[in-house]
């Protein structure tokens, strides 16, 4: 907004600070944009979200059944306190797929706008990058719900999954903590990709590494001790362990103190760190003159 100065010229007035409601509108608008442009407008993509999890989970189930000779295992029970193999794999797959989907969309957010030809429009828009990335993460979470529905339908109808459904609210709280914990990770990867551009190379490497050490379809205890320690430091692993405890072993959320503490550390430490890192990498990209380059 402008007004006349003391000598007749125009001077700029300070823009009014926006409140939480306006930030929420921005976040939801970006989430809506992402869902409509990338996903919902293509019916086959919606269908693939329900059927896609089969590609992930069925090979693990078949291999597990071939090794165990059935759906239950005493060895699995001794290691994890869970004997039903399909239920064990199903919960681990749901949490892991959701976390990986969050990581991909967050880290790929800016590069995706380059592919669409909307990069300049996004950067010219007077909105916080924090809101932009949060909107992307909300879209990822909503889109991941199709994964969850597809896997749960598979489990209930064909695998006789044995879940403590009364603990669903506890599992939702774990997912909320994972949501914010992945935000910091995503900011760091997004900043790295903004400068070095090799988005698919970086993301495929990180995805493959996490797929190996996060106990999605096997007990954490089968990994080497050193790898176990690294895995236990990751928010995805803690979310998988906590979700299995509440949904399969029927433990309360209060009993997941270690997992909640680690997830909370990621929220309160990695989000500010990730935001500072992204801003640093953005300045670095501008200084190098590569911000706008494909």
C-alpha positions in Angstrom: 0.0 0.0 0.0 1.2 3.5 -0.8 0.6 7.0 0.5 2.0 10.5 -0.2 5.2 11.6 1.5 5.9 15.1 3.0 7.2 16.3 -0.4 4.4 14.9 -2.5 6.1 11.7 -3.4 4.8 8.2 -2.6 6.3 6.1 0.1 5.7 2.5 0.8 3.9 1.5 4.0 4.9 -1.6 5.9 3.0 -4.7 4.8 0.6 -6.0 7.5 1.9 -9.1 9.1 -0.3 -12.1 8.4 -1.6 -14.3 11.1 -2.0 -18.0 11.7 -5.3 -18.1 9.7 -3.6 -16.7 6.6 -0.7 -19.1 6.9 -3.2 -22.0 7.1 -4.9 -20.8 3.9 -1.6 -20.7 2.1 -0.6 -24.2 3.3 -4.0 -25.7 2.3 -4.0 -23.9 -1.0 -0.6 -25.4 -1.9 -1.7 -28.8 -0.7 -4.8 -28.5 -2.9 -2.7 -27.4 -5.9 -0.4 -30.3 -5.4 -3.2 -32.9 -5.1 -5.1 -31.6 -8.1 -2.2 -31.0 -10.5 -0.1 -34.1 -9.8 -2.6 -36.7 -8.7 -6.4 -36.4 -8.6 -6.7 -35.1 -12.1 -5.4 -38.4 -13.4 -7.8 -41.3 -12.5 -5.3 -44.0 -13.1 -3.0 -42.4 -10.5 -5.7 -42.7 -7.9 -6.3 -46.3 -8.8 -2.6 -47.0 -8.7 -2.4 -45.6 -5.1 -4.7 -48.4 -4.0 -3.0 -51.1 -6.0 0.5 -49.9 -5.8 1.2 -51.1 -2.2 0.7 -54.7 -3.5 3.9 -54.3 -5.5 5.7 -53.5 -2.2 4.2 -55.8 0.3 3.3 -59.1 -1.6 6.9 -60.1 -2.4 7.8 -59.7 1.3 4.7 -61.8 2.3 5.5 -64.5 -0.2 9.1 -64.7 0.7 8.3 -64.7 4.4 5.8 -67.5 3.9 8.3 -69.5 1.9 10.9 -69.2 4.6 8.6 -69.7 7.6 6.3 -72.3 6.0 3.3 -70.4 7.3 2.0 -67.1 8.7 3.4 -67.4 12.2 6.9 -67.7 13.5 8.4 -68.5 17.0 11.6 -66.9 16.0 9.8 -63.7 15.0 8.0 -63.8 18.4 11.3 -64.2 20.3 12.8 -61.2 18.5 9.9 -58.8 18.5 7.1 -60.2 20.7 5.0 -60.5 17.5 4.3 -63.9 15.9 2.0 -63.2 13.0 4.2 -62.4 10.0 1.7 -60.7 7.7 0.6 -58.3 10.5 4.2 -57.5 11.3 5.0 -56.7 7.7 1.8 -54.8 7.0 2.3 -52.2 9.8 5.9 -51.8 8.9 5.1 -51.3 5.3 2.4 -48.7 6.0 4.7 -46.5 8.1 7.7 -46.9 5.8 5.7 -46.1 2.7 4.1 -43.0 4.2 7.5 -41.7 5.5 9.2 -42.3 2.1 6.4 -40.6 0.3 6.7 -37.6 2.6 10.5 -37.5 2.0 10.1 -37.6 -1.7 7.5 -34.9 -2.1 9.3 -32.6 0.3 12.7 -33.0 -1.1 11.5 -32.9 -4.7 9.1 -30.0 -4.1 11.2 -27.2 -5.8 12.6 -29.4 -8.6 9.1 -30.5 -9.4 8.1 -26.9 -10.1 11.1 -26.7 -12.5 9.7 -29.7 -14.4 6.3 -28.1 -14.5 7.6 -24.7 -15.7 6.1 -23.0 -12.6 9.4 -22.4 -10.7 9.5 -18.6 -11.4 5.8 -18.2 -10.4 6.4 -20.0 -7.1 9.4 -17.9 -6.3 7.7 -14.7 -7.3 4.7 -15.5 -5.0 5.0 -13.6 -1.7 4.6 -16.6 0.5 6.9 -18.2 3.0 8.9 -21.2 1.8 8.1 -22.7 5.2 4.4 -22.6 4.2 5.2 -23.9 0.7 7.0 -27.0 2.0 4.4 -27.6 4.7 1.7 -27.5 2.1 3.6 -30.1 0.1 3.9 -32.3 3.2 0.2 -32.0 3.9 -0.5 -33.1 0.3 1.8 -36.0 0.7 0.1 -37.1 3.9 -3.4 -37.0 2.3 -2.1 -38.8 -0.8 -0.5 -41.4 1.4 -3.8 -42.2 3.0 -4.6 -44.1 -0.2 -1.7 -46.4 0.5 -3.0 -47.0 4.0 -6.5 -47.8 2.9 -5.2 -50.2 0.2 -3.0 -52.1 2.6 -5.6 -52.3 5.3 -8.1 -53.6 2.9 -5.6 -56.2 1.7 -4.8 -57.2 5.3 -8.4 -57.4 6.6 -9.8 -59.3 3.5 -6.9 -61.6 2.7 -4.3 -61.8 5.4 -6.2 -62.1 8.6 -4.3 -59.2 10.2 -4.5 -59.0 13.9 -4.6 -55.4 14.9 -5.6 -53.7 18.2 -8.0 -51.3 16.5 -8.8 -49.5 19.8 -5.2 -48.2 19.6 -5.8 -46.4 16.3 -5.8 -42.9 18.0 -2.3 -43.7 19.5 -1.1 -44.7 16.0 -2.5 -41.4 14.6 -0.5 -39.5 17.2 2.6 -41.4 16.1 1.9 -40.5 12.5 1.5 -36.8 13.4 4.9 -36.9 15.2 6.4 -38.6 12.1 4.9 -35.9 9.9 6.7 -33.1 11.6 9.9 -35.2 12.1 10.2 -35.7 8.4 9.8 -32.0 7.7 13.3 -31.3 8.8 14.7 -34.1 6.8 12.8 -32.8 3.7 14.1 -29.3 4.1 17.7 -30.5 4.2 17.3 -32.7 1.1 15.4 -29.9 -0.7 18.2 -27.4 0.0 20.8 -29.9 -1.3 18.9 -30.5 -4.5 18.3 -26.8 -5.0 22.1 -26.4 -5.5 23.3 -29.7 -6.9 20.2 -30.5 -9.0 20.7 -34.3 -9.2 17.3 -34.9 -7.5 16.6 -38.4 -8.7 20.2 -39.6 -8.0 20.2 -38.2 -4.4 16.6 -39.3 -3.6 17.1 -42.8 -5.0 20.3 -43.2 -2.9 18.6 -42.0 0.3 15.5 -44.0 -0.4 17.5 -47.2 -1.0 19.6 -46.6 2.1 16.6 -46.1 4.3 14.8 -49.1 2.7 17.8 -51.3 3.8 18.2 -50.2 7.4 14.6 -49.3 8.4 12.9 -52.6 9.7 10.0 -52.5 7.3 9.6 -56.2 6.7 12.1 -57.8 9.1 13.1 -57.5 12.7 15.7 -54.8 13.5 17.6 -57.4 15.5 18.8 -59.2 12.3 20.9 -56.2 11.3 24.5 -55.8 12.4 24.8 -54.0 15.8 26.4 -50.9 14.2 23.6 -50.7 11.6 21.0 -51.2 14.3 22.3 -48.1 16.2 22.1 -46.0 13.0 18.6 -47.3 12.3 17.4 -46.5 15.8 18.5 -42.9 15.4 16.1 -42.5 12.4 12.5 -41.2 12.9 11.1 -43.8 10.4 12.5 -46.6 12.5 11.1 -45.2 15.7 7.7 -44.7 14.1 7.7 -48.3 12.8 8.6 -49.7 16.2 6.1 -47.6 18.1 3.3 -48.3 15.6 3.9 -52.1 15.9 3.9 -51.9 19.7 0.6 -50.0 19.9 -1.3 -51.7 17.0 -0.1 -55.3 17.3 1.1 -55.7 20.9 -1.7 -53.5 22.2 0.7 -51.3 24.2 -0.3 -47.8 25.2 1.3 -44.7 23.7 2.8 -43.8 27.1 4.9 -47.0 26.9 6.7 -45.7 23.8 8.7 -43.1 25.6 12.0 -43.6 23.7 10.3 -43.4 20.3 8.3 -40.3 21.3 11.5 -38.7 22.7 13.5 -39.3 19.5 10.7 -38.1 17.2 10.3 -35.0 19.4 14.0 -34.3 19.1 13.7 -34.4 15.4 10.8 -31.9 15.5 12.5 -29.4 17.8 16.0 -29.7 16.5 15.9 -30.7 12.9 13.1 -28.4 11.7 14.9 -25.2 12.7 18.2 -26.7 11.5 16.7 -27.7 8.2 15.1 -24.3 7.7 18.4 -22.6 8.3 20.2 -25.0 6.0 17.6 -24.5 3.2 17.9 -20.7 3.4 21.7 -21.1 3.3 21.6 -23.3 0.2 19.1 -21.0 -1.4 21.5 -18.1 -1.0 24.3 -20.3 -2.3 22.3 -21.2 -5.4 21.6 -17.5 -6.0 25.3 -16.6 -5.5 26.3 -19.3 -8.0 23.6 -18.3 -10.4 22.1 -21.7 -10.5 18.8 -21.1 -8.7 16.7 -21.0 -11.9 18.6 -23.5 -13.9 17.2 -26.9 -14.7 
